[in-house]
Amino acid sequence: MELLNKIKYPDDLRKLSVDQLPELCQELREDIVKELSVNPGHLASSLGVVELTVALHYVFDTPEDRIVWDVGHQAYGHKILTGRREQFCTNRKLGGIRPFPSPYESEYDTFACGHASNSISAALGMAVAAKKTEKCQRNIVAVIGDGALSGGLAFEGLNNVSSSPNDMLIVLNDNNMSIDRSVGGMKEYLLKLNTNETYNALKFKVSSWAHSMGLLEEDRRKGIQRLSNAFKSAISHQQNIFDGMDIRYFGPFDGHNVKELVRILRQLKKMKGPKLLHLHTQKGHGYEPAEKDVTTWHAPGKFDPETGERLVDKDPNKPQKYQDVFGHTLLELAQQNPKIVGVTPAMPSGCSMNIMMKEMPDRTFDVGIAEGHAVTFSGGMAKDGLIPFCNIYSAFSQRAFDNIIHDVALLNLHVVFCFDRAGIVGEDGPTHHGAFDLAALRPIPNLTIASPMDEHELRRLMYTAQLPDKGPFVIRYPRGGGVLLDWRCPLEEIKVGTGRKMQDGEDVAVLSIGPIGNNVTEAIKGTKAAHYDMRFLKPIDEAILEEVAQKYQHIITVENGVKTGGLGSAVLEWLSDHGYARRVTRLGMPDNQFVEHGTVEELQHIVGLDAESIRKAIES
């Protein structure tokens, strides 16, 4: 690490010669592989942009110039080069550096980027702000992947870029991947968008020369650009969508040629008006195991960096992940009910819908990183008789809130929403915790909202949700493994709006919803506390609430979500509406701060959701 050891900040990087940059890229790539082999994280994405990361910090005067990353999966090299190499061993650990770039952590991190497709809009805002302040010479660069470009917000941003005065540069990192393979029309368009290399090189040289000679003032530049676009379209019989939006397009170029990238970026840095640089990269580039299986190596866990062998826990006595129980159960239900279809926004392997996708490819739909579209698309299918199971990570469902209300709930359409990664997710931190779904969705008419305490309950709720006349049905469950070794069970209906008494008791009643109830089971051992698994947040089991209100003066609610607006609030509201004055203690995620990153166990202890904390609440 001869060169990397000399670099703490980008100022040190800029002291190197261009000829030294390929060696630095190799060292940086090796450093990422070595560290992630023992401290797991997002590997393949960061390996794919090593050269781009080095070139951007080499050419642009960061942090004064702004680099806006889209999805922080790719930003590990950026972290290492911006003063955090010594702390990188704490990445994703409790109290360590954050899993994704955050302005709270470093001035080099310009914006939040845990979710996809926001970089263009955020960068445009910064570009407009720069023009309206004394920072008018500041350069703004948005880095977005081809997968993130499928998101609706990216298109909205592009549309506004073309109509707002700005000099921003959009770097399109085209690797034909998000986590799984990219899908959709934009992916196919980018595959075909391979401008003639000779024309492309000539255009770039002429444009650079004209700019250096002062011949490209704004009105003349736009006129020449329109003429060029018309000429190119006439020859190629293809309209470049970016040129058509008055965003000057350059590419595609090799995203792994760092010296060429430096040359191109230096030229583009001087040009006025919005520009898009299209780069072809390879996810996992430079590390053979990741190149061969990019989906697995997106986040591979611990591994041997020399052999590429993943150190996977193969304990046969370990419970299945909730997502896998979902995937197998969905296939089982689809085999019985021909109306069932599966929908996922770019997460077939992450949510295990790939199980059904393999057996029934014509009945499963990966719509790309487009959660809002996934919901409305599902609504359209439900309107004409199908039963879509629309699986979205809980945190990402926030992006489809209006679609859930306007395009599904309003018409009472039979869409089954399966929200994976609900509650505390662990090391991915505040952008990925599924904290707000219960509170956000509870006020919406027509929705049924449920959460299973274990894998058997998940299967039964999925079976119940697809039965006739159920309307929009939400099922939420957490990341990771369940609690049952024998997760298969008969598929039986659960009456909507009914909970169950898990243990009778005295003094205190604990009401829980979802798998967090297993922590309650542990906490009440040896106590006289009663435990009720509510199952449904909406409609809530009023018979249980009546029983609890009449028998207990002290009530504790436990939910793996923000405690304001969820189960605890629902219980308080019911008690108030029915004239009961009871002491209610609500346990859940806080609403006065975001929960940071760490293991699930560490974070549950911090927010008071582990068995020990629940027991203390009972005792107090």
LINHUFEN-V90639 format. One record per helix or strand of 3 or more residues. SS is the DSSP state (H for helix, E for strand). FROM is the first residue (numbers start at 1). TO is the last residue. Records with the same first field share a line. If there is no record, write none. Layout:
SS: FROM-TO, FROM-TO
This chain:
H: 4-6, 10-13, 18-38, 44-48, 50-59, 72-74, 76-84, 88-90, 119-131, 148-150, 152-161, 185-192, 197-212, 218-236, 241-244, 258-270, 288-292, 296-298, 322-336, 354-359, 361-363, 371-383, 394-409, 437-441, 455-465, 517-523, 542-551, 567-577, 600-607, 611-619
E: 66-69, 140-145, 169-174, 248-254, 275-280, 340-344, 364-366, 387-393, 416-420, 448-451, 473-476, 500-503, 508-513, 530-533, 536-538, 554-562, 583-589
